[in-house]
Amino acid sequence: MLSLQPIFMDNPTLIPDIQMVDLKAQLKALRAEIDHGIQEILDSGAFIKGPPVKAFQKDLSAFLNGAHVTPCANGTDALQIALMALDLKEGDEVITTPFTFVATAEVIELLKLKTVFIDIEPGTFNMDTKQLESLISPKTKVILPVHLFGQCSNMDQIMEVAEKHQLFVVEDNAQSIGSVYQFSDGRKVLSGTIGHIGCTSFYPSKNLGAFGDAGAVFTMNEEFATAIDSIANHGQSERYMYGKIGINSRMDSFQAVVLNAKLKELCRYNQSRQYAAGVYNKELAGIEAIELPVNHPSSSHVYHQYTLRVKDGKRDALKAHLQEKRVPSMIYYPYPLHLQEAYKHLGYQKGDFPVTEQSCHEVLSLPMHSELSDTQLNYICESIKSFFN
Ligand SMILES: *Cc1c(COP(=O)(O)O)cnc(C)c1O
């Protein structure tokens, strides 16, 4: 690619306006449809669980090859509802990674279950499944893989271990909607529909983002579906009859209008992200102090984040350099969960999860969304290269 850096440096007004996530640009094409949908809700007054929510539930179910979909208020609730649907006992153990958004572990602790952390793989940032069996105890009930940054965990191994030890698998699919896992026998399954229950978030910056909070729980299993529907609605079985303790978690109609419009574009959004990742991969290859994200051969990658490892302690300096060039970048995640004050009671120490801890020092996520132009991508790559020259 032609180096545009000198042109931009001579004419700072030409520096492209780059966002980590560009929701405004994405909205442009959908504006008329969304405006119309919002007007309809204002006129009908069906603000909660209205017709747009039912339409979204149906369309998302079709997208997920027939999985039962329970729309809910956010991704954190989705995880909590999923765990509640499994009828676990206090102290039952759930295995997940300490390199994730806090919600994953938070709901385990809120339900008085026990979080058992497992380290991640250095390349994919997902659960290191080689360590799974050594962490299983008589109290283990759930494996909770987080498909981090947009690609599935090693589901061949997770499903095999789960079957062998009769465990549930709950997928945290908040960052990987639309990604596909191919099993070693050739079966291809969409992220979030592989385990017993899948959970997702439609937080605005997610690959499929609402304009406020929203989430969903998926399952292919009818019994779980009934329990999940009920738990998301106060545990109601029939009108004003409560068979279980539930929570109040519902999607509002405005969010469903936005999600319906965007669901039709999700494949294109994910392809645009893959294109941007391809440009990053090509342009940044060969910089010695940078490790590019590794795409697991069994999973497609929908690049919720494009996350580099910056070696030699140069991460923070690179971030500052990019900021000077008006290129935003983010650290997901700066602190591992096992060393957080709130999770001290789990008894983990510094050094317990070395790959996670090292990742917290090295990761840097670059701008990633469906509207990145070649000019923007080129400018970002040139800005990174200029740091190492
Ligand atoms: C966003 C996210 C959540 C939580 O979703 P909310 O809608 O913000 O509650 C959970 N897990 C992961 C991995 C996430 O990225």
The ligand as an SDF file (V2000), in Angstrom:
LIG
                    3D

 15 15  0  0  0  0  0  0  0  0999 V2000
  -20.6280   -7.4220   26.7690 C   0  0  0  0  0  0  0  0  0  0  0  0
  -20.3040   -8.6860   27.4420 C   0  0  0  0  0  0  0  0  0  0  0  0
  -21.1110   -9.2270   28.4630 C   0  0  0  0  0  0  0  0  0  0  0  0
  -22.2430   -8.4900   29.1150 C   0  0  0  0  0  0  0  0  0  0  0  0
  -23.1850   -7.9430   28.3160 O   0  0  0  0  0  0  0  0  0  0  0  0
  -24.0710   -6.6870   28.8050 P   0  0  0  0  0  0  0  0  0  0  0  0
  -25.1110   -6.5860   27.7490 O   0  0  0  0  0  0  0  0  0  0  0  0
  -23.1650   -5.5070   28.8580 O   0  0  0  0  0  0  0  0  0  0  0  0
  -24.6450   -7.0130   30.1440 O   0  0  0  0  0  0  0  0  0  0  0  0
  -20.7900  -10.4780   28.9560 C   0  0  0  0  0  0  0  0  0  0  0  0
  -19.7240  -11.1600   28.5200 N   0  0  0  0  0  0  0  0  0  0  0  0
  -18.9080  -10.6680   27.5750 C   0  0  0  0  0  0  0  0  0  0  0  0
  -17.7380  -11.4830   27.1250 C   0  0  0  0  0  0  0  0  0  0  0  0
  -19.1530   -9.4140   27.0160 C   0  0  0  0  0  0  0  0  0  0  0  0
  -18.3230   -8.9370   26.0860 O   0  0  0  0  0  0  0  0  0  0  0  0
  1  2  1  0
  2  3  1  0
  2 14  2  0
  3  4  1  0
  3 10  2  0
  4  5  1  0
  5  6  1  0
  6  7  2  0
  6  8  1  0
  6  9  1  0
 10 11  1  0
 11 12  2  0
 12 13  1  0
 12 14  1  0
 14 15  1  0
M  END
$$$$
